[in-house]
Amino acid sequence: MKLWQKITMICSAILIVTVSICCSLFINRTRETILSITHEQVSQKQRSLQSSFTEMSNYYTTQGDTPAAKRSLLHYCFRQFADSTAVLVIDGETIYSDVDIHPEQLLPIENDYYSPESNGQQEEFTGRIGGRAYLIIGNYCRLSALPGSSCLIYVVEDITDVHENINRMIWQFILIGTICTVAGLTLIIILVRGSMQHLVKLQNVAVSIAEGNYHERSEITSSDEVGILASTFNQMAESVENHVTQLQETARRQQLFIGGVTHEFKTPLTAILLNADTLQNTYMSEEEQADALAYIETQGKWLERLVQKMLKLLTMNQNIVLKQISVPELLDRVNDSVSEVLLSRGISLEIQCDIPFLNADSDLLQSALVNLVENAGKASAPGQVVSLRAYDHILEVSDHGIGIPKESLNRITDAFYMVDKSRSKKMGGVGLGLALVKEIVQAHGATMEIDSELGTGTTVRIYFPR
């Protein structure tokens, strides 16, 4: 099923449910309102009839009248206010009625002559009789002319027309709702199909880019979400093209590095072999032998560091085991590892530790900090100070050296990337140090932040999870 069909089905279902619920609520509300108004009108009519009849009958009747005269007078008084819906029943006898039903049988009203609450309490009956709908409201009232007698006043209202009007209204709403739903569904289909055309164009552009045409861009310029998506897609395509270009450049640099590193390996190995052969086959003074051995040791250690960096970088995808380590001891080991190098350059290391423990791999973290401190030392001038701090789950290495250009900050941790190739080679670097540090930091679940300004210095912070 295509996307426009799914969207159409979802929107159609929502529209149908919404229209159905709204129509049902409106119909029920309107029906209840109409019936409530009708009930209130009939109730008010019965209440007014009772009040007027009671007042007039009590005024005209006297204690000396005969029962027949009293009933005749009550009939006359009731007729003055009654219409075709009114019924008067006294002691079970219908005194006045123009309706075909007997309300006292459908709505018998129990009363207690001695209870004041029984006077004026309206009761009602709603139902269908002979295919017609009726609303009957009645109550018991006291008459001073007939003390002790049961006087019931009813209003019998035929509300069949009201129900028929309500039914007609319901069918009208159903018809209107159906027409609106059909019109809405038609518009939904048209609009969704039209909106999907832009996505089809975007799909064609994506297919073209997937085939290698990285310069391809979408020409959709609308201001809606599809237009925003197209704009974002173009940005993504631009990023992909730039990234591919960078990858190609990285591949080219790595290919160049293979030849360069081969030469770098060959140079110290050749020097080591030559010095070793000289020691074995040539007579040398003790001082000359010490110098040769020192040179062999220096070249060997440099080669060892280079090999270890490359091996660690290539195998860093392996999981590491984190355990609680002593931060002061870690910083002491870092100091022991870099003290001779920094001393030879006339640079001092300042250490400040404000946290006792961290969860880490001690050897890997030592390697990362050694790389950072050595880099800081390389960037510093003789007499300057490199700072190594540990505080608030943060390890920080800062210097006041030459700094890093802003355009290089985003790539400074890429493998084999060197800001100044000539200077890096002169200092013995091959662009692996920060790449290794980045891998170690990520393996610890930490993040690394580099702040630098040319001529001011560089600060590298490693944030460990709390």
C-alpha positions as CSV (number, residue, x, y, z in Angstrom):
1,M,0.0,0.0,0.0
2,K,1.4,3.4,-1.0
3,L,1.9,6.2,1.4
4,W,-0.8,8.4,0.0
5,Q,-3.3,5.5,0.4
6,K,-2.3,5.0,4.0
7,I,-2.6,8.8,4.7
8,T,-6.0,8.9,2.9
9,M,-7.3,5.9,4.9
10,I,-6.2,7.4,8.2
11,C,-7.6,10.8,7.5
12,S,-10.8,9.3,6.2
13,A,-11.2,7.3,9.4
14,I,-10.5,10.3,11.5
15,L,-13.0,12.4,9.5
16,I,-15.7,9.8,9.7
17,V,-15.3,9.2,13.4
18,T,-15.1,13.0,14.1
19,V,-18.2,13.8,12.0
20,S,-20.1,10.9,13.6
21,I,-19.2,11.9,17.1
22,C,-20.0,15.6,16.5
23,C,-23.3,14.8,14.9
24,S,-24.2,12.3,17.7
25,L,-23.4,14.8,20.4
26,F,-25.2,17.6,18.7
27,I,-28.3,15.5,17.9
28,N,-28.4,14.2,21.5
29,R,-27.9,17.7,22.9
30,T,-30.6,19.2,20.7
31,R,-33.0,16.4,21.4
32,E,-32.5,16.8,25.1
33,T,-32.9,20.5,24.9
34,I,-36.2,20.3,22.9
35,L,-37.6,17.7,25.3
36,S,-36.5,19.7,28.3
37,I,-38.2,22.9,26.9
38,T,-41.4,20.9,26.1
39,H,-41.4,19.4,29.6
40,E,-40.8,22.8,31.2
41,Q,-43.6,24.4,29.1
42,V,-46.1,21.6,30.1
43,S,-45.0,21.8,33.7
44,Q,-45.4,25.5,33.8
45,K,-48.8,25.2,32.2
46,Q,-50.0,22.7,34.8
47,R,-48.6,24.8,37.6
48,S,-50.3,27.9,36.3
49,L,-53.6,26.0,35.8
50,Q,-53.5,24.7,39.3
51,S,-52.7,28.1,40.9
52,S,-55.4,29.9,39.0
53,F,-58.1,27.2,39.5
54,T,-57.3,26.9,43.2
55,E,-57.4,30.6,43.8
56,M,-60.7,31.1,42.0
57,S,-62.5,28.0,43.4
58,N,-61.5,29.0,47.0
59,Y,-62.8,32.5,46.4
60,Y,-66.2,31.6,45.1
61,T,-67.1,28.5,47.0
62,T,-68.6,28.7,50.5
63,Q,-69.3,26.2,53.2
64,G,-73.1,26.4,52.7
65,D,-73.1,25.2,49.2
66,T,-74.4,21.7,48.4
67,P,-72.0,19.1,47.1
68,A,-73.7,19.3,43.7
69,A,-73.4,23.1,43.6
70,K,-69.7,22.9,44.7
71,R,-68.9,20.4,41.9
72,S,-70.7,22.5,39.4
73,L,-68.9,25.6,40.5
74,L,-65.6,23.8,40.5
75,H,-66.3,22.6,36.9
76,Y,-67.1,26.2,35.9
77,C,-63.9,27.6,37.6
78,F,-61.7,24.9,36.0
79,R,-63.2,25.5,32.6
80,Q,-62.2,29.2,32.8
81,F,-58.5,28.3,32.7
82,A,-58.5,24.9,31.1
83,D,-57.8,23.9,27.5
84,S,-58.2,20.7,25.6
85,T,-55.2,19.2,27.5
86,A,-56.5,19.8,31.1
87,V,-58.1,17.2,33.2
88,L,-59.7,17.6,36.7
89,V,-60.4,14.5,38.8
90,I,-62.0,14.8,42.3
91,D,-62.3,11.7,44.5
92,G,-61.8,9.5,41.4
93,E,-64.5,11.2,39.4
94,T,-63.5,13.1,36.2
95,I,-65.0,16.5,36.5
96,Y,-63.4,18.0,33.4
97,S,-61.6,16.3,30.5
98,D,-61.3,16.7,26.7
99,V,-58.8,13.9,26.2
100,D,-59.3,10.3,25.2
101,I,-57.2,8.8,27.9
102,H,-57.5,8.6,31.6
103,P,-54.4,10.2,33.2
104,E,-55.4,9.2,36.7
105,Q,-54.9,5.5,35.6
106,L,-51.6,6.2,33.9
107,L,-50.3,8.5,36.6
108,P,-52.0,7.7,39.9
109,I,-50.9,10.3,42.5
110,E,-50.8,9.1,46.1
111,N,-51.4,11.9,48.7
112,D,-51.7,12.4,52.3
113,Y,-54.2,15.0,53.3
114,Y,-52.4,15.7,56.5
115,S,-48.9,16.1,55.0
116,P,-48.1,19.6,53.7
117,E,-45.5,18.1,51.3
118,S,-48.2,16.3,49.4
119,N,-49.6,19.5,48.1
120,G,-48.1,20.9,44.9
121,Q,-45.6,18.1,44.2
122,Q,-45.7,17.5,40.4
123,E,-45.4,14.0,39.0
124,E,-45.1,13.0,35.4
125,F,-45.5,10.2,32.9
126,T,-44.0,9.9,29.5
127,G,-44.9,7.1,27.1
128,R,-46.7,6.0,24.0
129,I,-50.4,5.2,24.0
130,G,-52.1,4.0,20.9
131,G,-49.2,4.9,18.7
132,R,-49.0,8.5,20.1
133,A,-46.4,10.0,22.5
134,Y,-47.8,11.7,25.6
135,L,-46.4,13.7,28.4
136,I,-48.7,13.8,31.5
137,I,-47.9,16.1,34.4
138,G,-50.2,16.2,37.4
139,N,-50.3,16.9,41.1
140,Y,-52.6,16.9,44.1
141,C,-54.0,20.1,45.5
142,R,-56.2,21.1,48.5
143,L,-59.5,22.9,48.0
144,S,-61.0,24.7,51.0
145,A,-64.5,24.0,49.5
146,L,-63.9,20.3,49.6
147,P,-61.9,19.6,52.8
148,G,-60.7,16.0,52.9
149,S,-61.4,15.4,49.2
150,S,-58.8,14.2,46.6
151,C,-58.4,16.8,43.9
152,L,-56.1,15.9,41.0
153,I,-55.2,18.3,38.2
154,Y,-53.5,16.9,35.1
155,V,-52.2,18.3,31.8
156,V,-52.1,15.7,29.1
157,E,-49.9,16.9,26.2
158,D,-49.6,15.0,22.9
159,I,-45.9,15.3,22.0
160,T,-45.9,13.1,19.0
161,D,-45.2,16.0,16.7
162,V,-42.2,16.9,18.9
163,H,-40.7,13.4,18.5
164,E,-41.5,13.5,14.7
165,N,-39.7,16.8,14.4
166,I,-36.7,15.4,16.3
167,N,-36.6,12.3,14.0
168,R,-36.7,14.6,11.0
169,M,-33.9,16.7,12.4
170,I,-31.9,13.5,13.0
171,W,-32.2,12.3,9.4
172,Q,-31.4,15.8,8.2
173,F,-28.2,15.8,10.3
174,I,-27.4,12.3,9.0
175,L,-27.8,13.5,5.4
176,I,-25.8,16.6,6.0
177,G,-23.1,14.7,7.8
178,T,-22.9,12.1,4.9
179,I,-22.6,14.8,2.3
180,C,-19.9,16.6,4.3
181,T,-18.0,13.3,4.8
182,V,-18.1,12.4,1.1
183,A,-17.0,16.0,0.2
184,G,-14.2,15.8,2.8
185,L,-13.0,12.4,1.6
186,T,-12.9,13.7,-1.9
187,L,-10.8,16.7,-0.9
188,I,-8.6,14.5,1.2
189,I,-7.8,12.3,-1.7
190,I,-7.1,15.2,-4.0
191,L,-4.9,17.1,-1.5
192,V,-3.0,14.0,-0.4
193,R,-2.3,12.9,-4.0
194,G,-1.2,16.4,-4.8
195,S,1.1,16.6,-1.8
196,M,2.7,13.3,-2.6
197,Q,3.9,14.5,-6.0
198,H,6.6,16.5,-4.2
199,L,7.7,13.4,-2.4
200,V,7.8,11.5,-5.6
201,K,10.2,14.2,-7.0
202,L,12.2,14.0,-3.8
203,Q,12.4,10.2,-4.2
204,N,13.7,10.6,-7.8
205,V,16.4,13.0,-6.5
206,A,17.4,10.5,-3.8
207,V,17.6,7.7,-6.3
208,S,19.9,9.8,-8.5
209,I,22.1,10.6,-5.5
210,A,22.3,6.9,-4.6
211,E,23.5,6.2,-8.1
212,G,26.5,8.5,-7.5
213,N,25.2,11.9,-8.7
214,Y,26.1,13.7,-5.5
215,H,25.6,17.1,-7.1
216,E,21.9,16.4,-7.7
217,R,19.5,18.7,-5.6
218,S,15.8,19.0,-5.1
219,E,14.1,22.0,-6.7
220,I,11.1,22.0,-4.4
221,T,10.7,25.5,-2.8
222,S,7.4,25.4,-1.0
223,S,7.1,26.7,2.5
224,D,5.3,23.7,3.9
225,E,6.7,20.7,5.6
226,V,7.6,19.0,2.3
227,G,9.5,22.2,1.3
228,I,11.4,22.1,4.7
229,L,12.1,18.4,4.1
230,A,13.4,19.2,0.6
231,S,15.6,22.0,2.0
232,T,16.9,19.6,4.7
233,F,17.4,16.9,2.1
234,N,19.5,19.3,0.0
235,Q,21.6,20.2,3.1
236,M,22.0,16.4,3.7
237,A,23.0,15.9,0.1
238,E,25.5,18.8,0.4
239,S,26.9,17.2,3.6
240,V,27.1,13.8,1.9
241,E,28.9,15.3,-1.1
242,N,31.3,17.1,1.3
243,H,31.8,14.0,3.3
244,V,32.5,11.9,0.3
245,T,35.0,14.6,-0.8
246,Q,36.6,14.4,2.6
247,L,36.7,10.6,2.5
248,Q,38.3,10.7,-0.9
249,E,40.9,13.2,0.5
250,T,41.4,11.1,3.6
251,A,41.9,8.0,1.4
252,R,44.4,9.9,-0.6
253,R,46.2,11.1,2.4
254,Q,46.2,7.6,3.9
255,Q,47.6,6.2,0.7
256,L,50.3,8.8,0.9
257,F,50.9,8.0,4.5
258,I,51.5,4.3,3.7
259,G,54.5,5.3,1.7
260,G,55.6,7.8,4.3
261,V,55.2,5.5,7.3
262,T,57.1,2.8,5.4
263,H,60.0,5.3,5.1
264,E,59.6,6.2,8.8
265,F,59.8,2.5,9.8
266,K,62.8,2.0,7.5
267,T,64.8,4.9,8.8
268,P,64.9,3.9,12.5
269,L,65.3,0.2,11.6
270,T,68.2,1.0,9.3
271,A,69.8,3.2,12.0
272,I,69.4,0.5,14.6
273,L,70.8,-2.2,12.3
274,L,73.8,0.0,11.3
275,N,74.6,0.9,14.9
276,A,74.3,-2.7,16.0
277,D,76.6,-3.8,13.1
278,T,79.1,-1.1,14.1
279,L,79.0,-2.3,17.7
280,Q,79.6,-5.8,16.7
281,N,82.3,-5.3,14.0
282,T,84.1,-2.0,14.9
283,Y,86.3,-1.1,17.8
284,M,84.8,1.9,19.6
285,S,85.5,3.7,22.8
286,E,83.2,3.3,25.8
287,E,81.8,6.8,25.2
288,E,81.1,6.0,21.5
289,Q,79.5,2.7,22.4
290,A,77.3,4.5,25.0
291,D,76.2,7.0,22.4
292,A,75.4,4.3,19.8
293,L,73.4,2.3,22.4
294,A,71.6,5.4,23.4
295,Y,70.7,6.1,19.8
296,I,69.5,2.5,19.3
297,E,67.4,2.8,22.4
298,T,65.9,6.1,21.3
299,Q,65.0,4.8,17.9
300,G,63.7,1.6,19.3
301,K,61.5,3.3,21.8
302,W,60.2,5.7,19.1
303,L,59.4,2.8,16.8
304,E,57.8,0.9,19.7
305,R,55.5,3.9,20.5
306,L,54.6,4.2,16.9
307,V,53.7,0.5,16.6
308,Q,51.7,0.5,19.9
309,K,49.7,3.6,18.8
310,M,48.8,2.0,15.5
311,L,47.9,-1.3,17.1
312,K,45.8,0.3,19.8
313,L,44.0,2.4,17.2
314,L,43.2,-0.6,15.1
315,T,42.0,-2.8,18.0
316,M,40.1,-0.1,20.0
317,N,36.7,-1.6,18.9
318,Q,37.1,-4.3,21.5
319,N,35.2,-3.8,24.8
320,I,37.2,-2.7,27.8
321,V,36.6,-3.5,31.5
322,L,36.1,-0.5,33.7
323,K,37.0,-0.6,37.4
324,Q,37.6,1.9,40.1
325,I,41.1,3.4,39.9
326,S,43.0,5.9,42.0
327,V,43.2,9.2,40.2
328,P,46.3,10.5,42.2
329,E,48.2,7.3,41.3
330,L,47.2,7.6,37.7
331,L,48.4,11.2,37.5
332,D,51.7,10.2,39.2
333,R,52.3,7.5,36.5
334,V,51.5,10.0,33.8
335,N,54.1,12.4,35.3
336,D,56.7,9.6,35.4
337,S,56.1,8.8,31.7
338,V,56.4,12.4,30.5
339,S,58.8,14.0,32.9
340,E,62.0,13.3,30.9
341,V,60.5,14.4,27.6
342,L,59.1,17.7,29.1
343,L,62.4,18.2,31.0
344,S,64.4,17.9,27.8
345,R,62.3,20.7,26.3
346,G,62.5,22.9,29.4
347,I,58.8,22.5,30.2
348,S,57.3,21.8,33.6
349,L,54.1,19.9,34.4
350,E,51.7,21.2,37.0
351,I,49.4,18.6,38.5
352,Q,46.2,19.3,40.5
353,C,44.0,16.4,41.7
354,D,40.6,17.0,43.4
355,I,38.9,13.6,42.9
356,P,40.1,10.4,44.5
357,F,38.6,7.7,42.1
358,L,37.2,7.1,38.6
359,N,35.8,4.1,36.8
360,A,38.2,3.5,34.0
361,D,40.8,1.3,32.4
362,S,44.1,2.5,34.0
363,D,46.5,1.7,31.2
364,L,44.4,3.1,28.4
365,L,43.6,6.3,30.3
366,Q,47.3,6.7,31.1
367,S,48.0,6.4,27.4
368,A,45.4,9.0,26.6
369,L,46.7,11.5,29.2
370,V,50.4,10.9,28.1
371,N,49.4,11.7,24.5
372,L,47.6,14.9,25.6
373,V,50.5,16.0,27.8
374,E,53.1,15.3,25.1
375,N,51.1,17.2,22.6
376,A,50.8,20.1,25.0
377,G,54.6,19.9,25.5
378,K,55.2,20.0,21.8
379,A,53.0,23.1,21.4
380,S,54.7,24.9,24.3
381,A,57.8,27.0,24.4
382,P,60.7,26.4,26.8
383,G,59.9,27.8,30.2
384,Q,56.2,27.4,29.9
385,V,53.9,25.2,32.1
386,V,51.6,22.4,31.1
387,S,48.7,21.9,33.5
388,L,47.1,18.5,34.3
389,R,44.0,18.7,36.4
390,A,41.4,16.3,37.8
391,Y,38.1,17.7,39.2
392,D,34.4,17.0,39.2
393,H,34.6,13.9,36.9
394,I,36.7,15.9,34.5
395,L,40.3,15.4,33.4
396,E,41.8,18.5,31.8
397,V,45.2,19.2,30.1
398,S,46.0,22.8,29.1
399,D,48.9,24.7,27.8
400,H,49.9,28.2,26.7
401,G,51.4,27.2,23.5
402,I,50.9,28.0,19.8
403,G,47.2,26.9,19.7
404,I,45.2,25.2,16.9
405,P,43.5,27.0,14.0
406,K,39.7,27.0,14.2
407,E,39.4,25.3,10.7
408,S,41.4,22.3,12.1
409,L,39.5,21.7,15.3
410,N,36.9,19.6,13.7
411,R,39.5,17.3,12.1
412,I,42.2,17.4,14.7
413,T,41.1,13.9,16.1
414,D,41.1,12.3,12.6
415,A,43.7,9.6,12.2
416,F,46.9,10.7,10.4
417,Y,45.7,14.3,10.3
418,M,48.4,16.9,11.1
419,V,47.9,20.6,11.4
420,D,51.5,21.4,10.5
421,K,53.1,18.4,8.7
422,S,56.6,19.7,8.7
423,R,56.5,20.6,12.4
424,S,54.8,17.3,13.3
425,K,57.4,15.3,11.5
426,K,60.2,17.3,13.1
427,M,58.7,16.6,16.6
428,G,58.3,12.9,15.8
429,G,54.5,12.9,15.3
430,V,52.4,11.1,12.6
431,G,48.9,12.3,13.5
432,L,47.9,9.3,15.6
433,G,47.9,10.8,19.2
434,L,44.6,12.6,19.3
435,A,42.9,9.9,17.2
436,L,44.0,7.4,19.8
437,V,42.8,9.7,22.7
438,K,39.4,10.0,21.0
439,E,39.0,6.2,20.7
440,I,40.0,5.7,24.4
441,V,37.5,8.4,25.5
442,Q,34.7,6.9,23.5
443,A,35.5,3.4,24.9
444,H,35.0,4.9,28.4
445,G,31.6,6.3,27.5
446,A,33.1,9.8,28.0
447,T,33.2,12.9,25.8
448,M,36.1,15.1,24.8
449,E,36.1,18.9,24.3
450,I,38.9,20.9,22.7
451,D,39.2,24.6,23.2
452,S,42.0,26.4,21.4
453,E,43.1,29.9,20.3
454,L,46.1,30.6,18.1
455,G,48.9,32.2,20.2
456,T,47.0,31.6,23.5
457,G,47.0,27.9,24.0
458,T,44.8,24.8,24.0
459,T,42.7,23.1,26.7
460,V,41.4,19.5,26.3
461,R,38.7,18.3,28.7
462,I,37.5,14.7,29.1
463,Y,34.0,14.5,30.7
464,F,33.3,11.2,32.4
465,P,29.7,10.1,33.2
466,R,28.7,10.6,36.8
